[in-house]
């Protein structure tokens, strides 16, 4: 793991995107996603969907689950040289213990960057080929959860932003997005 020592006298320069990816890979080393694939693939897909919005959001995409699913905390990320704004976005999408999923989504929608990140995460979690590898009960439960989340997330950003993300991460959602925007969503 890359941990740089920080002192106020010798501020660490911000990490590059490649260095953040290496940090995420190290933090999630050995972890598999719900379908048994190395977790880094999910992180890369989310980050790729955020590329139109800049390197900072790509970094947040790579790190979006690190606070929930690894031993690293926000202070560790800052000490490693992750930009403060990136860490702030990661913190916003991190579900706090005891907070219901719907309540977390409502909190996320108060921040544009966090909303875009969660849209990218949702889009990758909803990829049909990935969902098909889940058990039927898990697939139905999760797809319903992700569909309900999109009803909260999509209305708070421009349809062009949602289109940019899902066009990269999960083009199958473009049909749903078109229907959603026609209905005034």
N, C-alpha and C positions, 0 to 999 in steps of 0.2 A: 504494500500500500504506500502511496506517496503522501507523506505528511511532512510539510515544511515547517520549520520553526519560525514563529512570528514574534517579533518584538516591534514596538512602536517606532523604534529608531531605524530598523531595517525592514520596512514593509515588503512583503513578498509580492512580486508581480503576479498578476492574475494568470491563471492556467490557460493553456490553449485548449481548443476543442479536443484535440487528440489526447492531451493529458487528462482532461475530464473523463473521456471515454476509458482511459486506462484506470483511473480511479474507480469508476463505476464497475469495470470488469473485475478489479481486485476485490471491491466490496461485495459483489454478488458472486464471487468465485464459488463454483460448485452448486449454485442454486439453479433449480429448474422451474419453469413456469407450469401452469396448470396442465399443459398437454405434454409435459416431459421434455421440453426443449430447453437448451441453455438460456437462462434469463436474459443474458446480454442481447439476444436477438430481439426480444420485446423492447428493450431500451433503445436499441438502434432504430427500430421501426418508428417508435414514438418521436425520437429526435429527427428522423428524416422527414416526418410530416410537419415538423416545425421549422424546417429550413427556410421557407419563404419569410419567416418572421425574425431571422437573425440568429447569430451564434449564441447569444445569451439564452434564448429559448431552447435552442438545441441542447445546450449544456443542461438546462433544467430538465429536458426530456430524458437525457441520459441518467440523471440523478433522481428522478421523481419518486422512486420507491426506496431510496437508500436509507431514509430516516425511519421508515416503517419496517423494513425487512433486513436490515443489517445492524451491526453494532455501532455504526457511525452516527454522531450527532451533528447538529448544525455548527457547533463550535469547531468540530473536527474538520468540516468542509471549509470553513473560513480559514483555519490554520493551514490547510493544504493549499490555499490560494484561490479557492473558488470565489468568484466575484460575489459581493454582498447581495446584489439584486437577484442573482441566480439562486442563492441560498434562501432568500426571502420567498421566491416563487415556489421552491421545493417545499418550504415549510407550509405555505398556504394549501398545497395539495396533499399534505400529509394528514391522514385521518388521526385525530387525537383519540386516545382511549375513552370509551364511553360516549362518543359522538356518533349519532346515527348517520347512516350513509346519506340520506336525503338532506339532513341538516348540514353535513359537510359540503354537499353540492351547492346549497344556498350560500354558504360562506365563500366558496370558490368564485361564484358568479359576481362577487363584488370587485374582482380583480381581473382585468382583461387578459394579462399574461397567463395567470393560473387557469382561466377558463379555456384558453387556446390549448394549453398543455393537457387539461383533462379531456378535451375533445379528441386530441390525438391519441391519448391513452384508451379512451372509450372506443375509438375507431379500430385500433389494433386488436383490442379484446373482442371485437365483434366481427372480425374477419371470418367469413363462412367456413373456409377450409380449416381454420383453427377450431371453431366452435364444433365442427363435425367430429372432432377427435375427443370431445368430452362425452361423458355418459349422458344419456337422454335427460334424466332429471336435472343434472347440473347444467346442461346446455339450455334447457327451457328456463330454468331459474335465472341464469346469468344473462341470457339474451333479453328477458323481460326487464331485468334490472338495468341493463345498458340502454334499452329503448326508452325507459322512463327517465334515465339520466339525460339522454339527448333532448328530451322535451324541456328540461330545465336549462341545459347548457346552450343549445343552439340559438334560442331567441335573444340571448344577451350579446351576441357578436354579429358582425355583418355576415350575411349569407356567403359573400365572396370569400371570407376568411374560412368559414366552415368548408366550403367547396375546395379551397386550396389544400386544406389538411386531408379531407377524406379522399380527394382525388389521388393523393400520394399513398396514403396508408390503407384505405379500404374503399376502392371505387364502387363497390356494390352498394354503399350507402348513398351514392349520388341520386338514385331513384327516390329513396326515402326523403332526402333533402329537398328535391324538387317538389314532391307532394307536400312536404311541410311548408315550404315557402309559398306555394299556391294557396294553401289554407290560411295564410297570414301568420304563420309561426315565426 
